[in-house]
């Protein structure tokens, strides 16, 4: 018998059971509050709820002697669970007919689940869906979402331009925009078109707390309509001109993918097995490894397109190669000053308020 089992009815095991019941009660209360908000025409997720809860937990931790970091971790976990459930609640209001081109893929299916749960009527156009729908059925839609491989987006946009009515909202969810930027900007000069980029993958439980980019392609009405459609799901929404998007992505996606692929490529070529390497792994190594293993399991063709089709990739690769050479030279130098300077510059970059241009 464990010490917990022997500790009697007031022991930790029973307290744990009470905690789990309280978690359920809190979740139910949050859903009731969310339902009241949607009945009032408000988003189910209250943007101020997390801040208020954190302040509440901080006060309670101070009052009863709980470690503040523990209190914050518990609070964030509870708020996240409730918010993700709330963000998937059906939303009151007009139901739209939404066509998802590529809706049989993982990201297309993710959007189909989100929007279907919100009460919208969905038409899935995908060769793998076997539902008899083709792209010409997009003519009936209020909104069309393109969720295809990057190289196919431009062709789909052109097809939809000849199929959909002038008031149909057309948007893509592609990871890059430069391969079709000229086409989408020209379309936006005469019809409702914008471009989205969810900065998360199909494994995400919801949009809550995650980044969503809305790119303005030249039709502000379309961007506003996209904001209205997705604004109540708890995402952090960033708006930007479509022509700015891929410069950011050359670092956020291209560089981060490249660093991870380079890391596991060096490990694979080291001659040391993964199991052997793990037996001596450090904290920093393990933190890197979590992202590395995730990247290694992703779709190689998607990651190739993110590198190959971004018109800003050459500039990023020049900086990346230069940074690796600077680091190599500084690491092998007898003088530590250059190495220390690289470290100091990185520390300053990550310090709050250091940016001159908002990036």
NORPE-V929076 format. One record per residue. N is the residue number from 0. PSI is psi in whole degrees, -180 to 180 (none if undefined). OMEGA is omega in whole degrees, -180 to 180 (999 if undefined). D_CENTER is the distance of its C-alpha to the mean C-alpha in whole Angstrom. Layout:
N|PSI|OMEGA|D_CENTER ; N|PSI|OMEGA|D_CENTER
This chain:
0|132|-180|46 ; 1|163|178|43 ; 2|-32|179|43 ; 3|-42|-180|41 ; 4|-32|-178|43 ; 5|-5|-173|46 ; 6|0|174|45 ; 7|-177|-174|46 ; 8|-22|179|44 ; 9|15|-176|43 ; 10|179|-175|41 ; 11|-34|-179|37 ; 12|-45|180|37 ; 13|-38|178|38 ; 14|-40|177|36 ; 15|-41|178|33 ; 16|-39|178|34 ; 17|-41|179|34 ; 18|-45|-180|31 ; 19|-37|177|29 ; 20|-39|178|31 ; 21|-36|176|30 ; 22|-43|178|26 ; 23|-44|-180|27 ; 24|-40|179|29 ; 25|-42|179|26 ; 26|-44|179|24 ; 27|-41|179|26 ; 28|-40|179|27 ; 29|-38|179|24 ; 30|-38|177|24 ; 31|-43|179|27 ; 32|-39|178|26 ; 33|-38|178|23 ; 34|-39|177|25 ; 35|-38|179|28 ; 36|-44|-180|25 ; 37|-35|176|24 ; 38|-30|180|28 ; 39|5|179|28 ; 40|16|180|26 ; 41|159|173|23 ; 42|144|-179|20 ; 43|-34|-180|20 ; 44|123|177|17 ; 45|114|-176|20 ; 46|-25|-178|18 ; 47|-5|-173|21 ; 48|-43|-177|21 ; 49|-45|180|19 ; 50|-45|-180|21 ; 51|-41|180|24 ; 52|-41|179|23 ; 53|-42|178|23 ; 54|-39|180|26 ; 55|-46|-179|28 ; 56|-35|178|27 ; 57|-43|178|28 ; 58|-45|-178|31 ; 59|-37|178|32 ; 60|-41|178|31 ; 61|-36|-177|34 ; 62|-37|-174|36 ; 63|8|174|36 ; 64|14|177|36 ; 65|143|176|33 ; 66|128|-176|31 ; 67|-33|178|28 ; 68|-40|177|25 ; 69|-45|179|26 ; 70|-43|180|26 ; 71|-42|-180|23 ; 72|-44|179|21 ; 73|-45|-179|23 ; 74|-48|-178|22 ; 75|-39|180|18 ; 76|-43|-180|18 ; 77|-45|180|20 ; 78|-41|-179|18 ; 79|-45|180|15 ; 80|-48|-179|17 ; 81|-45|-177|18 ; 82|-37|180|15 ; 83|-36|175|13 ; 84|-43|-179|17 ; 85|-38|-177|18 ; 86|-16|178|14 ; 87|3|179|16 ; 88|146|173|19 ; 89|140|-177|21 ; 90|137|178|21 ; 91|158|178|25 ; 92|-174|-175|26 ; 93|138|177|26 ; 94|131|-180|25 ; 95|154|171|24 ; 96|116|-173|25 ; 97|125|177|22 ; 98|128|177|22 ; 99|109|178|19 ; 100|117|-171|20 ; 101|21|-177|19 ; 102|-6|176|18 ; 103|-12|176|20 ; 104|174|-173|17 ; 105|-44|-179|14 ; 106|-37|176|11 ; 107|-41|178|14 ; 108|-34|178|15 ; 109|-47|179|12 ; 110|-36|178|13 ; 111|-42|179|16 ; 112|-45|-179|16 ; 113|-51|-174|14 ; 114|-33|176|17 ; 115|-41|178|20 ; 116|-22|179|19 ; 117|4|174|19 ; 118|7|179|23 ; 119|151|176|22 ; 120|132|-173|24 ; 121|138|168|23 ; 122|120|-179|24 ; 123|117|177|22 ; 124|106|-177|24 ; 125|135|-179|23 ; 126|-29|-178|26 ; 127|-4|-175|25 ; 128|-26|178|25 ; 129|42|-180|29 ; 130|6|178|29 ; 131|-1|-179|32 ; 132|141|175|29 ; 133|178|-174|29 ; 134|-25|179|27 ; 135|-20|177|30 ; 136|-13|176|29 ; 137|-16|179|27 ; 138|-22|-177|30 ; 139|-6|-171|30 ; 140|150|169|26 ; 141|-34|-178|25 ; 142|138|174|22 ; 143|128|178|21 ; 144|126|180|17 ; 145|116|180|17 ; 146|69|-178|15 ; 147|171|172|17 ; 148|152|-174|18 ; 149|-44|-174|17 ; 150|-17|-177|21 ; 151|-11|-171|22 ; 152|-44|-176|20 ; 153|-43|179|23 ; 154|-39|179|26 ; 155|-42|177|24 ; 156|-46|-179|24 ; 157|-40|177|27 ; 158|-46|-179|28 ; 159|-32|179|27 ; 160|-33|180|28 ; 161|-5|-176|32 ; 162|-44|-171|31 ; 163|151|176|29 ; 164|165|-175|31 ; 165|-22|-178|30 ; 166|-1|178|29 ; 167|131|176|26 ; 168|120|-180|22 ; 169|133|178|21 ; 170|151|173|17 ; 171|167|175|15 ; 172|34|-175|12 ; 173|151|178|13 ; 174|-21|178|11 ; 175|156|-180|14 ; 176|-24|-174|17 ; 177|-31|180|20 ; 178|-22|-179|21 ; 179|19|-175|22 ; 180|-45|-179|22 ; 181|-42|-179|25 ; 182|-46|-176|25 ; 183|-33|177|23 ; 184|-39|179|24 ; 185|-42|178|28 ; 186|-39|-178|27 ; 187|-15|178|25 ; 188|-12|-176|29 ; 189|1|178|30 ; 190|172|-176|28 ; 191|101|-180|24 ; 192|136|171|22 ; 193|-176|-174|18 ; 194|132|179|15 ; 195|157|169|11 ; 196|102|173|8 ; 197|123|-176|5 ; 198|51|178|3 ; 199|167|-178|2 ; 200|-178|-175|6 ; 201|-8|176|9 ; 202|-10|-180|10 ; 203|135|180|7 ; 204|-30|-179|10 ; 205|-178|175|9 ; 206|-14|-170|7 ; 207|128|176|9 ; 208|2|-179|9 ; 209|163|-176|5 ; 210|137|174|5 ; 211|125|179|7 ; 212|130|172|9 ; 213|117|-179|13 ; 214|125|175|15 ; 215|120|-178|19 ; 216|4|-180|21 ; 217|0|177|24 ; 218|92|-178|24 ; 219|-32|179|23 ; 220|-39|-179|24 ; 221|-42|179|21 ; 222|-40|178|19 ; 223|-39|179|20 ; 224|-39|177|20 ; 225|-40|178|16 ; 226|-40|179|16 ; 227|-38|-178|18 ; 228|-40|-173|17 ; 229|0|-173|13 ; 230|-15|-176|14 ; 231|12|-176|16 ; 232|6|175|13 ; 233|13|178|12 ; 234|155|169|9 ; 235|111|-173|9 ; 236|126|176|11 ; 237|129|176|12 ; 238|141|179|15 ; 239|158|173|16 ; 240|142|-176|19 ; 241|-32|-178|18 ; 242|-14|178|20 ; 243|-18|-169|18 ; 244|-50|-170|15 ; 245|-22|173|16 ; 246|-44|175|18 ; 247|-44|-175|15 ; 248|-23|177|13 ; 249|-26|177|16 ; 250|-50|-174|15 ; 251|-40|178|12 ; 252|-58|-174|12 ; 253|-51|-178|15 ; 254|-46|-178|17 ; 255|-39|176|14 ; 256|-45|-178|15 ; 257|-44|180|19 ; 258|-43|-180|19 ; 259|-42|179|18 ; 260|-41|177|20 ; 261|-41|-179|23 ; 262|-52|-177|23 ; 263|-20|174|23 ; 264|-43|176|26 ; 265|-43|179|28 ; 266|-44|-178|28 ; 267|-33|-179|29 ; 268|-4|-175|32 ; 269|-22|-176|33 ; 270|-2|178|35 ; 271|129|-178|34 ; 272|158|180|32 ; 273|-43|-180|29 ; 274|-41|178|31 ; 275|-42|180|33 ; 276|-39|-178|31 ; 277|-25|-179|29 ; 278|-13|179|33 ; 279|16|-174|33 ; 280|141|177|29 ; 281|174|177|28 ; 282|-46|-180|25 ; 283|-42|179|24 ; 284|-46|-179|24 ; 285|-38|178|22 ; 286|-43|177|19 ; 287|-38|-174|19 ; 288|-35|-180|20 ; 289|-47|178|17 ; 290|-38|-179|15 ; 291|-46|-179|17 ; 292|-37|178|18 ; 293|-46|180|14 ; 294|-42|-178|15 ; 295|-25|-178|18 ; 296|-4|-177|17 ; 297|172|-179|15 ; 298|114|-178|17 ; 299|-37|-177|19 ; 300|-36|176|20 ; 301|-45|-178|16 ; 302|-33|175|16 ; 303|-45|180|19 ; 304|-37|179|19 ; 305|-35|177|16 ; 306|-49|-169|19 ; 307|-35|-171|22 ; 308|-4|178|21 ; 309|120|-178|19 ; 310|-11|179|22 ; 311|2|-174|21 ; 312|-38|-178|21 ; 313|-44|179|25 ; 314|-42|179|25 ; 315|-44|-178|22 ; 316|-34|176|24 ; 317|-44|178|27 ; 318|-40|180|25 ; 319|-48|179|24 ; 320|-42|179|28 ; 321|-40|180|29 ; 322|-41|178|27 ; 323|-41|178|28 ; 324|-42|177|32 ; 325|-42|-180|32 ; 326|-41|178|31 ; 327|-47|-179|33 ; 328|-44|-179|36 ; 329|-36|-178|35 ; 330|-30|-177|35 ; 331|-2|-178|38 ; 332|148|174|40 ; 333|-23|-178|43 ; 334|119|-176|42 ; 335|-3|-170|39 ; 336|-40|-179|38 ; 337|-40|178|36 ; 338|-45|179|34 ; 339|-35|180|34 ; 340|-41|177|33 ; 341|-44|179|30 ; 342|-42|-179|29 ; 343|-40|180|30 ; 344|-39|176|28 ; 345|-42|179|25 ; 346|-42|179|26 ; 347|-38|-179|26 ; 348|-41|-177|23 ; 349|-2|178|21 ; 350|143|-180|23 ; 351|143|172|22 ; 352|19|-177|24 ; 353|-10|-171|25 ; 354|138|177|23 ; 355|-25|-173|25 ; 356|9|179|23 ; 357|-4|-180|20 ; 358|none|999|18
